[in-house]
Amino acid sequence: MEQPLGIADLRGAAVIEALRAALGNAVLTGADMAPWSRDWTGQYQWTPLCVVRPRDTGAVSTVMRLAHAEGVPVVPVSGHTGLSGGTLGEGAVMLSLDRLDRIEEIRPEARVARVGAGVILSDLHAAAAVYDLCFPMTFGAKGSARLGGLLATNAGGSNVLRYGNTRDLVLGLEAVLADGRVVDLMSELHKNNTGYDLRHLLIGSEGTLAVITRAVLKLTPAPRAHATAMVATETLDGALMLLNRLQQMTGGAVEAFEYMPRAYMEAHARLDPAARPPFDTGYDVNILVELSATAPRDADTGPDGAVPLTGYLEAVLAQLYGEGLVLDATVARSDAQRAAFWARREAAAEISLSHRPAVVNDVAVPLDRVARFLDMAGARVRAIAAEARDMTVAHLGDGNLHYVVWLEDSAQRDPVMEAVEDVVLTLGGSFSAEHGIGTSKLASMARRKDPVALDMMRAIKQALDPKGILNPGKTVPPA
Amino acid sequence: MEQPLGIADLRGAAVIEALRAALGNAVLTGADMAPWSRDWTGQYQWTPLCVVRPRDTGAVSTVMRLAHAEGVPVVPVSGHTGLSGGTLGEGAVMLSLDRLDRIEEIRPEARVARVGAGVILSDLHAAAAVYDLCFPMTFGAKGSARLGGLLATNAGGSNVLRYGNTRDLVLGLEAVLADGRVVDLMSELHKNNTGYDLRHLLIGSEGTLAVITRAVLKLTPAPRAHATAMVATETLDGALMLLNRLQQMTGGAVEAFEYMPRAYMEAHARLDPAARPPFDTGYDVNILVELSATAPRDADTGPDGAVPLTGYLEAVLAQLYGEGLVLDATVARSDAQRAAFWARREAAAEISLSHRPAVVNDVAVPLDRVARFLDMAGARVRAIAAEARDMTVAHLGDGNLHYVVWLEDSAQRDPVMEAVEDVVLTLGGSFSAEHGIGTSKLASMARRKDPVALDMMRAIKQALDPKGILNPGKTVPPA
């Protein structure tokens, strides 16, 4: 016998009908919703009410207005490459921003790009490159991740050390509020003190306060030279010495400083057996280091045919090799070799999730405590789950570790997560560095975030989205 | 005959009594309140209910709790060097942060300082210098301005071009809410995505959402060399060409790029007749340019006894002189000469207010529209007040102009301000770049800020300070 329709179903049907009337075939239901019914990790699955794919800000506003009138939840989604379950949408209108994919303007003399929230990160990279400029944010999922998601989560990545997080690259925003009103903060200015900084409030709010639809982004001059190497050091302390010496010598030209332990190198060799390993033998501490420069004094090929930047890197490596701190090093001699180094690093998400169940801890600790963190966390995890294996990959230059624990029993998931948090907070770190809170870190937020800060967040959420329809159940735990 | 005491007076007396019971002689009344009864510009004067000078966060919390219980307004103040009337406190408790003046810790290896809100900016400069580090924010009032004020207003200054605004130099905060609760956001991490960014919300909120009591600040390596010059160019476009060439050659080592027109140079000569002018003759466009470097390749004295950085500067100046774009230049040959160049620039506030009435417009426009702004604004102002004179000084490197208009009749103040705003917005600029809104720009906020943004600000204010006791009547205009 068929289940009778409840009030929620009737309201849902009315919302779909109203959305269809306004947006036509931009509204998807049934099997067409499949790509919006799971996230990239495959860990979360849900059944949306419907999916809408508006083509402009006005249509996004219409969606919000209709949903607001009916009190129906709306979950914004752009590239859905998130790792924290930030786009779960059981019974919700999935508001896909993928069609807001226009790079509206690049003004090279002002070094700004005006983009829609649906623009794919690597498309922006390519568009900026035409003008010898770059948008320096980058990470493994760059070919699928869209700017709306980067903005909503304040995404990090491999170049934060030099250029900051996503929020540091944003000059202006446009967003649609829960009730459909559009807020215009599309400034291009570097100095603009006009009341509360709503831009920074919306960036990183994970779609719970507003739907970001457009942005003005800072571009920087494209590096004219890179010097890239894989380096093996005896210890993590030796690696930090390498970082500091390079920063001193170049005045801060280190763009990436990525740590991959032995287990990671081995996992990558299994994933891609054809990839040529950087060293003839295996080491415990492997670093991908990259310097970059725009200025002629560093980047122009000298009379000896070499780029000065590479010379700096080789000089510091030789110095530390002499001191016994560097064990081995391979400097990239071609773009292909540089790309191969990066491909290994950018396989991180795939490697991390190659075993299930896996707990993906995205933590940050002060730089000089990374080694202690790994020791302490390892011991705590093994005490809970003797057979657990850990898989680390880290943006060592900013103390951000993806400390993944492979378990045999998912019941150990929460205790492991809590133990890792304990260690992180003991060391003055953060339980959530760059992936965001979403669903998976909600319990951590409730346990670990300053309670007054949580109250402030709840008050702000209530003030800007009183019906609680925007991405409900994410980011801010209930009181 | 004596005025009978009203209810407000009785409540006021009760609040003073309660504050005295809790804080003793940290509570000032009567003539002792004089320094807290006017601002630096002398344009605003008021009579506070009392002044409190707490010594720690706990005492600040006590003040807020008592004031909140009684619904009495509280106006936080630190160095009161503001230019926008942000600390008017008629009938309010003036909450002075000047005794929270402890530099709690400088951790050179982590490049952070933990400071109280009452620390004077130049004291932090001096403390960081001991470790060969610097806190790069700087401006004329650095000897009196305190960090609480810098944070509350997101202060700008002369080095924003290279290091960003105050908010870009802050890792963590502690603040006291309207009801006395303390929120702990004292993170030292560069990556920390744990919910809404309350830090950025409080920075720049001008004491209307919370009282900032402590902060974790980023330090940077102290420059090992400077190259500083006064340069006269034919036009502002020529000056921008100088900026761009220097940035290209050095990979972004320009730390300051300050514009002073002929009228400013003449006003300074009147103010300080003993100061030696940089050029033998007067020019229309005068630029103070400063490069700085930490890396040995730029900063170490070479075999010829010269610092490479100075060589870069001289090479670009020679090039542009050859092209007719630079008319004259004096490169500083000593620390004393460098200091003299800076003293001229840092007399800006004094020069601007040497004539009253004066309208201080603190605006920003895209770099390439600065010249157009000056032409258009001048014409508009003269149409309103034929005898008005303007006095400009600008952080040209980030498009921020202090466009001061000297009037003969204060009735022209508002029409002039509105005309300048018109021009600014036509050119895609902001009516408030770095001084903040306070009282003096409140009408501009009401006229010019996106109305939905204003509604969001009002909702946030209501959510975090429902009784409206924190710095009432500032920053966010009433609906």
Contacts between the chains, C-beta under 8 A, distances in Angstrom:
chain1	res1	chain2	res2	distance
A	109	B	368	6.5
A	110	B	366	6.0
A	110	B	367	7.4
A	110	B	368	7.5
A	153	B	193	6.8
A	154	B	193	5.4
A	154	B	197	7.5
A	156	B	191	5.3
A	156	B	193	7.6
A	160	B	190	6.8
A	160	B	191	6.4
A	165	B	190	7.9
A	165	B	191	6.5
A	165	B	193	8.0
A	167	B	197	7.2
A	167	B	200	7.7
A	168	B	168	7.1
A	177	B	452	7.0
A	177	B	456	7.5
A	181	B	452	4.9
A	181	B	455	7.7
A	182	B	452	6.6
A	183	B	450	6.1
A	183	B	452	4.2
A	183	B	453	5.3
A	183	B	456	6.4
A	184	B	450	4.7
A	184	B	452	7.3
A	184	B	453	7.4
A	185	B	450	6.9
A	185	B	453	6.3
A	187	B	430	6.5
A	188	B	366	6.3
A	188	B	428	6.4
A	189	B	364	4.7
A	189	B	365	7.9
A	189	B	366	7.5
A	189	B	399	6.8
A	189	B	429	6.7
A	189	B	430	5.2
A	189	B	433	7.3
A	190	B	160	6.8
A	190	B	165	7.8
A	190	B	364	7.5
A	190	B	398	4.8
A	190	B	399	7.2
A	191	B	156	5.3
A	191	B	160	6.3
A	191	B	165	6.5
A	191	B	364	4.8
A	191	B	395	7.7
A	191	B	398	5.5
A	191	B	399	7.3
A	191	B	400	4.8
A	191	B	430	7.2
A	191	B	433	4.1
A	191	B	434	5.2
A	192	B	364	6.3
A	192	B	430	4.3
A	192	B	432	7.4
A	192	B	433	6.5
A	193	B	153	6.9
A	193	B	154	5.4
A	193	B	156	7.6
A	193	B	165	8.0
A	193	B	204	5.9
A	193	B	430	7.9
A	193	B	432	5.3
A	193	B	433	6.3
A	193	B	434	5.7
A	193	B	435	7.2
A	193	B	436	5.3
A	193	B	437	7.4
A	194	B	430	6.1
A	194	B	431	7.1
A	194	B	432	4.9
A	194	B	437	6.8
A	194	B	445	6.5
A	194	B	448	7.8
A	194	B	449	5.6
A	195	B	204	7.9
A	195	B	437	6.2
A	195	B	445	6.2
A	195	B	449	6.3
A	195	B	453	7.1
A	195	B	454	7.5
A	195	B	457	5.2
A	195	B	475	5.8
A	195	B	476	6.0
A	196	B	201	6.2
A	196	B	204	6.9
A	196	B	205	5.4
A	196	B	209	7.4
A	196	B	456	7.8
A	196	B	457	4.9
A	196	B	460	6.2
A	196	B	475	7.8
A	196	B	476	7.6
A	197	B	154	7.5
A	197	B	167	7.3
A	197	B	200	5.1
A	197	B	201	6.6
A	197	B	203	7.1
A	197	B	204	5.4
A	198	B	453	5.8
A	198	B	456	5.8
A	198	B	457	7.3
A	200	B	167	7.7
A	200	B	197	5.1
A	200	B	200	3.4
A	200	B	201	6.9
A	201	B	196	6.2
A	201	B	197	6.6
A	201	B	200	7.0
A	201	B	201	5.3
A	201	B	460	7.9
A	203	B	197	7.1
A	204	B	193	5.8
A	204	B	195	7.9
A	204	B	196	6.9
A	204	B	197	5.4
A	205	B	196	5.4
A	209	B	196	7.4
A	221	B	248	7.8
A	221	B	252	8.0
A	248	B	221	7.9
A	248	B	294	7.5
A	248	B	295	7.3
A	248	B	296	7.9
A	249	B	295	6.4
A	249	B	296	6.7
A	249	B	297	7.7
A	250	B	295	5.7
A	250	B	297	7.9
A	251	B	293	6.0
A	251	B	294	4.9
A	251	B	295	3.2
A	251	B	297	7.8
A	251	B	298	6.7
A	252	B	221	8.0
A	252	B	294	7.6
A	252	B	295	7.9
A	293	B	251	6.0
A	294	B	248	7.5
A	294	B	251	5.0
A	294	B	252	7.6
A	295	B	248	7.2
A	295	B	249	6.4
A	295	B	250	5.7
A	295	B	251	3.2
A	295	B	252	7.9
A	296	B	248	7.9
A	296	B	249	6.7
A	297	B	249	7.7
A	297	B	250	7.9
A	297	B	251	7.8
A	297	B	297	6.8
A	297	B	298	8.0
A	298	B	251	6.7
A	298	B	297	7.9
A	364	B	189	4.7
A	364	B	190	7.5
A	364	B	191	4.7
A	364	B	192	6.3
A	365	B	189	7.9
A	366	B	110	6.0
A	366	B	188	6.3
A	366	B	189	7.5
A	367	B	110	7.4
A	368	B	109	6.5
A	368	B	110	7.5
A	395	B	191	7.7
A	398	B	190	4.8
A	398	B	191	5.5
A	399	B	189	6.8
A	399	B	190	7.2
A	399	B	191	7.3
A	400	B	191	4.8
A	428	B	188	6.4
A	429	B	189	6.7
A	430	B	187	6.5
A	430	B	189	5.1
A	430	B	191	7.2
A	430	B	192	4.3
A	430	B	193	7.9
A	430	B	194	6.1
A	431	B	194	7.0
A	432	B	192	7.4
A	432	B	193	5.3
A	432	B	194	4.9
A	433	B	189	7.3
A	433	B	191	4.1
A	433	B	192	6.5
A	433	B	193	6.3
A	434	B	191	5.2
A	434	B	193	5.8
A	435	B	193	7.2
A	436	B	193	5.3
A	437	B	193	7.3
A	437	B	194	6.8
A	437	B	195	6.2
A	445	B	194	6.5
A	445	B	195	6.3
A	448	B	194	7.8
A	449	B	194	5.6
A	449	B	195	6.3
A	450	B	183	6.1
A	450	B	184	4.6
A	450	B	185	6.9
A	452	B	177	7.0
A	452	B	181	4.9
A	452	B	182	6.6
A	452	B	183	4.2
A	452	B	184	7.2
A	453	B	183	5.3
A	453	B	184	7.3
A	453	B	185	6.3
A	453	B	195	7.1
A	453	B	198	5.8
A	454	B	195	7.5
A	455	B	181	7.7
A	456	B	177	7.5
A	456	B	183	6.4
A	456	B	196	7.8
A	456	B	198	5.8
A	456	B	464	6.4
A	457	B	195	5.2
A	457	B	196	5.0
A	457	B	198	7.3
A	459	B	463	4.1
A	459	B	464	6.1
A	460	B	196	6.2
A	460	B	201	7.9
A	460	B	460	6.0
A	460	B	463	5.8
A	460	B	464	7.5
A	462	B	463	6.6
A	463	B	459	4.1
A	463	B	460	5.8
A	463	B	462	6.6
A	463	B	463	3.8
A	464	B	456	6.4
A	464	B	459	6.1
A	464	B	460	7.5
A	475	B	195	5.8
A	475	B	196	7.8
A	476	B	195	6.0
A	476	B	196	7.5
